[in-house]
């Protein structure tokens, strides 16, 4: 049992580190790359002819690892949330492995390639998995109070942003509105992952220290 606690603390710490490193790498690729700025998708930083495509993919794979590590850091009773995070990890890795074409076109206003559909679908599903994991933690009595509070805050921000993005994508398509909303949603997801991993690591470490003292 103690060994399992050590593994969870290590996983939580590694998840926080991977989240921070991944977010920094993706941000550098988006800001410094040749993309269209806030009017385009974040994924455009990973287009093959971008000099920062490698940094973008490294960042995405780091975020995928962070989700898997966060799943490992969760207690066994939170298996639904852990499963959603593990699924999100696989989907995030898929979105990083499959590169979209220039502009990352998506329906209904653009004509995407097969790779665009795979990349876009994986990205959307990965984000949905993370938001659902927030909800699973929020309603689970087995989650620590701090973890539930962080999940409540994350879900309160992520759900309206997700709905706004869905409406905007089918009504106005690619542009400044979707670009800004997407960045806000991804910021919320990254912030939730980082704070949740930190809370899990600190809570478990404190519990293990109390057991040692006793």
C-alpha positions in Angstrom: 0.0 0.0 0.0 2.8 2.4 0.9 4.6 1.6 -2.4 1.4 2.3 -4.3 1.2 5.7 -2.5 4.8 6.5 -3.5 4.0 5.6 -7.1 1.0 7.9 -7.1 3.0 10.8 -5.7 5.7 10.3 -8.3 3.0 10.1 -11.0 1.4 13.3 -9.8 4.7 15.1 -9.7 5.6 13.9 -13.2 2.2 14.8 -14.5 2.6 18.4 -13.2 6.1 18.6 -14.9 4.9 17.2 -18.2 1.9 19.5 -18.2 4.1 22.5 -17.7 6.7 21.5 -20.2 4.1 20.5 -22.8 2.2 23.8 -22.4 5.4 25.8 -22.7 6.5 23.9 -25.9 3.1 24.3 -27.6 2.9 28.0 -26.6 6.4 28.7 -28.1 5.4 26.9 -31.3 2.1 28.8 -31.6 3.6 32.3 -30.7 6.8 32.0 -32.6 5.6 29.9 -35.5 4.2 31.2 -38.9 0.6 30.5 -38.0 -2.2 33.1 -38.4 -2.2 34.1 -34.8 -5.4 34.0 -32.7 -7.6 33.7 -35.8 -6.4 30.1 -36.5 -6.3 26.8 -34.7 -3.5 25.9 -32.3 -2.9 22.8 -34.4 -1.7 24.9 -37.2 1.6 25.3 -35.3 2.2 21.6 -36.1 1.8 21.8 -39.9 4.8 20.1 -41.5 6.3 23.1 -43.1 6.5 25.0 -39.9 9.9 25.4 -38.3 8.3 24.9 -34.9 6.4 21.7 -35.8 8.8 19.6 -33.8 8.3 21.8 -30.7 4.6 21.5 -31.2 4.6 17.7 -31.4 6.9 17.4 -28.4 4.6 19.6 -26.4 1.5 17.6 -27.5 3.2 14.3 -26.6 4.2 15.7 -23.2 0.6 16.7 -22.6 -0.5 13.2 -23.6 2.0 11.7 -21.1 0.7 14.2 -18.4 -2.9 12.9 -18.8 -1.8 9.3 -18.5 0.3 10.1 -15.4 -2.6 12.0 -13.9 -4.7 8.9 -14.4 -2.1 6.8 -12.6 -2.0 9.3 -9.7 -5.7 9.0 -9.0 -6.9 6.6 -6.3 -8.4 3.3 -7.4 -11.9 4.4 -6.5 -11.7 7.1 -9.2 -11.4 4.6 -12.0 -14.0 6.3 -14.2 -12.0 9.6 -14.2 -8.8 7.6 -14.7 -10.2 5.8 -17.7 -11.3 9.1 -19.3 -7.9 10.6 -18.7 -6.2 7.5 -20.2 -8.5 7.7 -23.2 -7.7 11.4 -23.5 -4.0 10.6 -23.4 -4.3 8.2 -26.3 -6.4 10.6 -28.3 -4.0 13.5 -27.6 -1.1 11.4 -28.8 -3.0 10.5 -31.9 -3.6 14.2 -32.6 0.1 14.9 -32.3 1.0 11.9 -34.5 -1.4 12.8 -37.4 -0.6 16.2 -38.8 -3.3 18.4 -40.4 -2.8 20.2 -43.7 -2.3 23.9 -44.0 -5.0 25.8 -42.2 -6.3 22.6 -40.5 -9.6 22.7 -42.5 -12.7 21.3 -40.9 -16.3 21.0 -42.0 -18.9 22.4 -42.6 -17.3 25.5 -44.2 -14.0 23.9 -45.5 -13.0 20.7 -47.3 -10.7 18.6 -45.1 -8.4 15.7 -46.0 -8.6 12.4 -44.2 -5.7 13.4 -42.0 -7.5 16.7 -41.1 -10.5 14.7 -40.0 -8.4 12.3 -37.9 -6.4 15.1 -36.3 -9.5 17.2 -35.7 -11.6 14.4 -34.4 -8.8 13.2 -32.1 -8.3 16.7 -30.7 -12.0 17.3 -30.1 -12.4 13.9 -28.5 -9.3 14.3 -26.3 -10.6 17.7 -25.0 -14.1 16.1 -24.4 -12.5 13.3 -22.4 -10.7 15.8 -20.2 -13.9 17.8 -19.5 -15.8 14.6 -18.7 -13.0 13.6 -16.3 -13.5 16.9 -14.5 -17.2 16.1 -14.2 -16.5 12.5 -13.0 -14.2 13.9 -10.3 -16.7 16.5 -9.3 -19.5 14.0 -8.6 -17.3 11.3 -7.0 -17.4 11.2 -3.2 -14.1 9.3 -3.3 -12.2 12.4 -4.6 -10.4 14.6 -2.1 -12.1 17.9 -1.4 -9.4 19.9 -3.1 -9.5 17.7 -6.2 -13.3 18.1 -6.4 -13.1 21.9 -5.9 -10.5 22.2 -8.7 -12.7 20.0 -10.9 -15.8 22.1 -10.1 -13.9 25.3 -11.1 -12.5 23.6 -14.3 -15.9 22.3 -15.4 -17.6 25.6 -14.7 -15.2 27.3 -17.1 -14.7 24.4 -19.6 -18.4 23.5 -20.3 -19.6 27.0 -21.5 -16.4 27.4 -23.5 -16.9 24.0 -25.1 -20.5 24.8 -26.0 -19.5 28.1 -27.4 -16.8 26.6 -29.6 -19.3 23.9 -30.9 -21.8 26.6 -31.8 -19.2 28.9 -33.4 -17.7 26.1 -35.5 -21.0 25.2 -37.1 -22.3 28.7 -37.5 -19.3 30.9 -38.4 -16.4 28.4 -38.9 -12.7 29.1 -38.6 -11.8 32.7 -37.5 -11.0 34.9 -34.6 -13.9 33.8 -32.4 -13.1 30.1 -32.6 -9.4 30.8 -32.3 -9.8 32.8 -29.1 -12.3 30.4 -27.6 -10.1 27.4 -28.4 -7.1 29.0 -26.6 -9.2 29.8 -23.6 -10.5 26.2 -23.3 -7.0 24.7 -23.7 -5.7 27.1 -21.0 -8.4 25.9 -18.7 -7.6 22.3 -19.4 -3.9 22.8 -18.8 -4.5 24.8 -15.7 -6.9 22.1 -14.3 -4.3 19.4 -15.1 -1.5 21.3 -13.4 -3.4 22.2 -10.3 -5.0 18.7 -10.0 -1.6 17.0 -10.3 -0.2 19.3 -7.7 -3.1 18.8 -5.3 -2.9 15.0 -5.7 0.8 15.0 -5.0 0.6 17.2 -2.0 -2.4 15.4 -0.5 -0.9 12.0 -0.9 2.5 13.1 0.4 0.9 14.7 3.5 -1.1 11.5 4.2 2.0 9.3 3.9 3.9 11.6 6.2 1.1 11.4 8.8 1.1 7.6 8.6 4.9 7.5 9.0 4.7 9.7 12.1 2.0 7.5 13.7 
